[in-house]
Amino acid sequence: MPKKAASAGNEDETKKDNEAPSNANEKSEDEFSKLNRMLAAVLNYLSDDEVEEIDIEYLLTHTDGLREWWDQYRENNKKQIEEEIKKSLGSLSLEELESIREQIKSNLS
């Protein structure tokens, strides 16, 4: 009897394992569909002949989900930006470094 109970438990785990990739696939498809829709909205805006000047704020406000995606994208790339800044500090002049320090101090106050 214990072996059957164990195999029943394994069947439950197998079902869960099989469902997890399905959920992941659905989530990926939803994300893909959402990104596809946002890209289409942006390209429609950019290709509109009546638009004389590109307004990024308009795009972020009027494209559902785009602002949230952009904010998340920027946050994910924050570490990369920090590394780029660290690498470039050595090539800056003393005056430029002091200016940056002053900007940081004023932002912290």
N, C-alpha and C positions, 0 to 999 in steps of 0.2 A: 503493500500500500504506500509506504513513503516514497517509493520510486515514482509512482503515478503522480503523487502530489508535486514532487519535484519537477516532473516533466510538464505538468500543468502550469507550474510557475514559469518554466522555460518558455512555454507557448505564449504566456502573457507577455514575457519580456520580448519575445520575438515579434509579437504584434506591435508592441510599443516601438521597437527598433524600426519596424517597417513603416509605422506611421510617422516617425520623426523625419525621415527624409522627404516624405510626401508633404509634410507641413513646411519643411524648409524649401522645397520646390515651389509650393504655393506662395510662400513669402517672397521668394526670389522673383517669381513671375509677377506678383503684385508690385514689387519694387521696380521691376523692369517696365511694367505697364505705366506706372506713375512717372518714371523718368522719361519714357517715350512721350507721354502726354505733355510734360513740361517742356521738353525739347521742341515739340511741334508748336506749342504756343509761342515760344521764344522765336523760332524761325518764322512763323507767320507774322509776328510783329516786325521782325527785321526786314522781311521782304515786302512789307506794306509800302507802296510808293508814296502814300500820303504822309508817312512819318518822315519829317525833315531832320529831326534831331533825336538820337536814341536816348531814351529816358530809363535808366536802370531801375530807379525807384518805382516807376510805373510798372515795369516788368515784375519786380518783386512783389508789388502790392496786388497786381491783377492776375498773376499766374498762381493758381491754387497749389500750395505746398512748396513753391520755389524759395521763398524766404527761409523757411525752416530747413530745407535742403542746403541752402547756401550757408546758413549759420553753422550747421553741423559740419559741412565741408571745411569751413574756415577753422573751426575748433579742432578738427582732426589734423589739420596742417599746421597748427600752432607750433608744435615741436620742431617741425622742419624749418619754419621761419626763425625760431630761436637759434637753431644750429647755424643757419646761414648768417645771422647777425653776429654770432660768436666768431665765426671764421673770418668775417670781414673786418672785425675790430682792429686787427693788427695792421691793416693798411691805412687806417684813418690817422689824420694828423692830431696833434694834441688839442688844438682848438676844436676840432670836430668832436673829439671824445668828451671834452669839457662841456660842449653844447648839449650833447646827448645826456650827460650826467645831470645837467640843469633841468632838462626836459623831464627826466625820470623823477627828480626831486619834486618838481612842481606837480607832477601827476600823483605822487604819493601824499602830498599835503592836502 
